[in-house]
Each structure stands twice: as C-alpha cells, then as structure tokens.
Amino acid sequence: MSKSLDSPVPPPVLAAAQARRSHSKVTEDAPSTAELERLLGAAGRVADHSALHPWRVIALRGEARARLGRALADAAGLHGSGAASLAAKPMRAPLLIAVVSSPQPSHKVAEWEQEAVASGVAHMLSLLLHEAGWGVMWRTGPHTRSKAVAAMHGLAPGEKLLGWLYVGGIPDRLGSSHDKRAPLEHRLSTLES
Ligand SMILES: Cc1cc2nc3c(=O)[nH]c(=O)nc-3n(C[C@H](O)[C@H](O)[C@H](O)COP(=O)(O)O)c2cc1C
C-alpha cells in the first residue's frame, strides 16, 4: 500500500470519491455560473485522447427547465396529465447541466473514445460539485436522444446528449442511501501470464 493511502488523513481525491453519493432530492439553492466555470475548468482536465475537447455542457435554469419538460412530453407523444407529469421532471432541481458529447473529426480517435471523454468530464464535475457541498444526480431517460430534446438544446448535427446533472442544495434531512454496488472482488481481476 502506498504511504499516502495508509496515512490517518486520506488524500483528498480518495476521500471525495469515497464520500460521493447522489441526491435525488435537492433544494432551490444552486451554484453560480462563476462557481460552475471554476469546477468545470478542473473537470475538463480529464484525460482526452489527442486533446479534441469533444464535449460541452449547457446549464439550464429557470424557464429553460420548463422548455425541456415540454420537449420531453413532445418526444413521448403525451398529452394531458401524462404530459404534465413528465414535463414537471426537470423542475426537480434549480440547475440542470446537460452534458453534450460533441465528437470532433479525427482519423485516430474513434467516436466511442470521444464519448468516454465527455462521460469522464460529467463524472468528474459531479464529484467536484458534491465535494463543494452541492447535491447532484445524473439523470437520463428514454427521450434523452430524441429530436425534440436535441432541438430544445440547440445541438449541432452529430452532437448527442449524455443526460443531465440535476444540481441543487443538499436538504437538511437526507434520504437514505443504499450502496447497491457489487463487491469489488467481482470487478477486479488480474492477468499475470
Ligand atoms: C449515465 C447515467 C445515467 C443515469 N440516469 C439515471 C436516471 O435517469 N434515473 C435515476 O434514478 N438514476 C440515474 N442514474 C444513477 C444515479 O445518478 C445514481 O448514480 C444511482 O442512483 C446510484 O446512486 P449513487 O450515485 O449515490 O451511488 C444515472 C447514472 C448515470 C451514470
């Protein structure tokens, strides 16, 4: 075991990763654009094959969340109360960060590699937001890649959504958090010959 992992004060990245959890319910507080820019600057430092920067994010606040709700209901072909209930989903947090995979032309770096970079940025941003004291939940759904939802975000041809980080304040009373992850012994194998 390396010295720093053994020390009584765990290294900050290790501690942040161990402490991270999703918050499905958040309050109406939200990080400012300036705070978001700062955290995104750090999240954008994930490994990026050929430094193509194949990602961007779109912050949805206020009425833009209701427009997203209407696009989701359109995509689902719903009307009446079904449409209203789906349309209300984006209102569950004051800030939604739409994560966009924005693949760049490359002979060397396949599209799946570029999508992995965008996903890495989203995970890192989610970790940094949580460490900064914000509640975060990455959400998707069957209409994430629908035409209506792409149009609402103004995506360019070839761009694809990876979902939204729902962000807000952490409520005083927390819901329970169950760790459903499989034990590590099923996730790590070693080949030595
Ligand atoms: C790409 C992606 C999409 C997700 N979409 C949803 C979703 O639509 N609804 C949901 O309840 N959880 C979704 N999750 C899972 C939650 O964000 C969360 O990670 C999960 O509930 C486990 O909780 P934990 O993060 O506290 O371990 C998604 C996670 C990822 C990475």
The ligand as a Gaussian input file, in Angstrom:
#p B3LYP/6-31G(d) Opt

LIG

0 1
 C      -25.290000       7.855000     -17.355000
 C      -26.136000       7.780000     -16.121000
 C      -27.497000       7.959000     -16.208000
 C      -28.317000       7.859000     -15.087000
 N      -29.666000       8.056000     -15.204000
 C      -30.450000       7.939000     -14.117000
 C      -31.850000       8.173000     -14.187000
 O      -32.387000       8.542000     -15.232000
 N      -32.601000       7.986000     -13.078000
 C      -32.037000       7.580000     -11.902000
 O      -32.769000       7.403000     -10.917000
 N      -30.713000       7.373000     -11.790000
 C      -29.906000       7.555000     -12.863000
 N      -28.551000       7.361000     -12.754000
 C      -27.988000       6.846000     -11.491000
 C      -27.835000       7.865000     -10.419000
 O      -27.234000       9.054000     -10.938000
 C      -27.012000       7.311000      -9.240000
 O      -25.670000       7.174000      -9.593000
 C      -27.525000       5.982000      -8.715000
 O      -28.832000       6.147000      -8.251000
 C      -26.644000       5.398000      -7.596000
 O      -26.550000       6.280000      -6.523000
 P      -25.136000       6.796000      -6.007000
 O      -24.600000       7.689000      -7.121000
 O      -25.433000       7.531000      -4.735000
 O      -24.251000       5.625000      -5.788000
 C      -27.723000       7.542000     -13.851000
 C      -26.332000       7.408000     -13.749000
 C      -25.547000       7.535000     -14.869000
 C      -24.060000       7.414000     -14.736000

